[in-house]
């Protein structure tokens, strides 16, 4: 935000945790009177407070919007939207079969082994069927010869 990066913020203000916790629009600057508080306001406020307690945030970011001031000259853009309270519902349609060229699970080896085993089983079954046919033919010849 301070370097001109795209953000979804149009206006920001610096307030204390106690003022924000009151959820009172009168404690906020005039430009915030039309806004609404999001779901889980307390949870989000506490998470933000933990972030701003870190040394990096205090040393480098507190001057973006000083306490009691309002800033509105951000590079506002909604190209990359983040939706609050979004429920991600995963379905079977979300599963994408991984390309075999980047197989990290050894599926190609397993597939080749399975194919080789299936081919060997088919050949064995064919040999057994052929041997059974020859045995039946020999038994029939022995009956006819007697």
N, C-alpha and C positions, 0 to 999 in steps of 0.2 A: 504494500500500500504506500509506503513511504518512497519507494523507488519508481512509482508509476506503473506497477503491475496491475493487470486487470483484476477488478474486484466487484462483488455484487453489492457493496456498500455505496449508498448515495450520500448519506450523512452519518457521522459518528460524533460522539461526545464523550468526554472524560468525566466519569462520576465515581463516587465512592461505592464500595460494596454495600454499605448500609442504605444509601439512597436507592440503589438499584433493587435491593431486597424489599423495599417498601412497595414496589410495583405501583408507585404513584406517578401519574403523568404530570402532576403539578411540580414534582421535584426535577423534572427533565426540562430542557429548553423547549421553546415554542414549536420548533420544527418537528418535534416528536409527538405532538398531541394527537395526531391522526393515526399513529401506529397502534399495533396490538401486540400484546405479550404472547410469546409462543407457548406451546405445551411444554411441560417440564421446565418451566422458567427457573425454578430454584436449582434444579440439577445442573442446568446449563450455566447458570450464574456461578455456582460453586466451581464448576470445571474451569470456567474462564478465570476465576480468581486464583485458582492453583497455578494456572499458566503464567499469570502476570506476577506471581510471587517469585518466580525464578529469576536469578541474577541477569541472564541474557535479556529478558523482557524489560527489566527495570533499567538496565544500562543502555540499551539500544533502541527500545521501542516506545518508551513513555513519552517521547517528544512528538510522536505522530499526532496525538490529540491530547494536549495537556489537560489536567484536571480542571473542570469547569468551562472548558472551551468547546466549540463546535467546529467541525471541519467538514467541508462538502466538495472539495476539489479533487475527488478521487477519479481514477480511470474506470468509470462504471461500465460494466459489460455483463450481459446475461448469456454469453456464448456457452459457458460451461456452468450450467445450473446445478446447484445442490438443493435438494428438496428436504425441508425439515419434516420430521415425523413420517418419513417414507418407510413403508413396509416392503422389504424385498421378499417376494414369494418365489421360491425356487421350484421349478417343475422339471419333468423328465426332458422336455424340449430344450432345456438349457445345457444338457449333456452333449458335448461335442467329441466325436471319436478322434483321438489323436492320430496324426499321420504316422505311418509306420517308419518313415525316414528319420523321425526323431524319437524312436522307441527307447524309453529308458527302463522299461519293465521286462525286457527280454521276450516280448510277445512274438517277435519274428522267429526266434529260436524255438519257442514252444509250438508255434504254428507249423514250422518245418518238421519238428519231431512228431507232432500229431499226424501230419500228412504221411510221413514215412511209416508210422505205425499202422495207419489205415491201409496203406498200400500193401504192406506186408501181410496184414490180416486178410485182405481181399485175395492176394496170391495164394495164401495157405488154404483158404476156403475153396478156391478154384482147384487146387491140387487134390484136396480131399474129395471133392465132387468127382473129379476125373478118376481117382483111384477107386471110388465106389462104383462108378460106371464100369470100369474094367473088371472089377470083382464080380459084378452082376452078369457081365457078358461071359466070363469064364464059367460061372455057375450054370448059366443057361446052356453053354456048349457041352458041359459035363452031363447035363440032364438029357440033351438030345443025343449024345453019343452012347448012352447006356441003353 
